[in-house]
């Protein structure tokens, strides 16, 4: 997820693009802000009504979209996850548990999934949630007129005819999803998909009330009044530019008895120091800590570090700058910055160096249980001497002794520090390299990425489901998240085979994944930086909240309010 996509929401103020998912949040977009952005934030906790269970949280930026078909970033998926429910929901062990579906059956060939839906689920306007709502939402997500990025990405090659529908080759009615009756959903897959059950928990697969969406027209999902909810909470006081909003318990939710928190107030704060000040004042119940504050608060009783599965890297656009079309130039850049110094001195929050793409402690090998990252090892490490050899070779091939590149990043203070560090490292270690920094707001950066209007970009990806394919399929030729002109037929073939011929042979699939990841870094398609962790102050009041390995960052369904002591 943009990243999930999640382009770099730096773990200092934290979260993206990235992107993973996904795909996928933007680490830079949530880390800091000027004091003007953070004004009028005090007193949020004073709004609670006596007797209510209320929590107060910070969000790193505005919510770009609450349309399940159009959301691509961490913030959109976070609040979709809190206010909506798909077929299943992840529990604290990242296992799918009952959502709108109570059960399902899978055909022997793995291609037909039949879901039984509960009959007591309602939308916030009182309408029943039915199989038809899933059919409409999934068809809408891949319909070419919708312009969804994630619909074709998440459903293509998985749901039968999804790609053909999106390219206009067949009618949308040919998508492999049907309502057998109001409470029976039948899904036909393109190929057996081992991770499909977990995939159904992701935001792109949420249902939509067709009559309501069509009634709202272009205004759909632009404010609280133009949204319907079927999840644990409703989103109140929200517009697309809002800097404050609330999650309120949804009394129409089928499992409302489980939801113990009445309201969760949110306020946008981009500056880490301001976040901590609000925490210390008791105005918020959770605050991300930037690197300069970690040493000060690491012994605080509320201090916590949470490892995550998002990986951050440099994207090289091979289409806009001749230099980046040269593999030796890309290899030189990939090896020319000190990643250990970055995670230990700049981040200083428990993040670890990334020397590959698939994160550590994410994907166990099917037969042995060994960690995928350990098996494939370090594929690109810091080596200035080797980097300079590649650099000289690349310059010779280009017939020049200088290269000018633009580094695209976010406009938060944390993002700027990161990009300044990387630029300094690269200019120091690669003679003749001149880097211009371009710092822009989160949404503008997503647009520049989509339009491939950049040279190098700090970006990141969080997984959208529990399988290495969620990271590796980002770089398939002309893929919806590629956006950098990378293409390798061998890489494409390995992933295509893993999803088709080898779909029911997980051991062979993983062997293909290992080989594909090696090819990615032999080509220096991207340059890994780090795997994220999150340093925070969390009040003892916050109970039952856990972090998901993919999809919505936090799960609030089972949250409760404890004592602040």
Order of alpha helices (4+ residues) and beta strands (2+ residues): beta-alpha-beta-beta-beta-beta-alpha-alpha-alpha-beta-beta-alpha-alpha-beta-beta-beta-alpha-beta-alpha-beta-alpha-beta-alpha-alpha-beta-alpha-beta-alpha-beta-alpha-alpha-alpha-beta-beta-beta-beta-beta
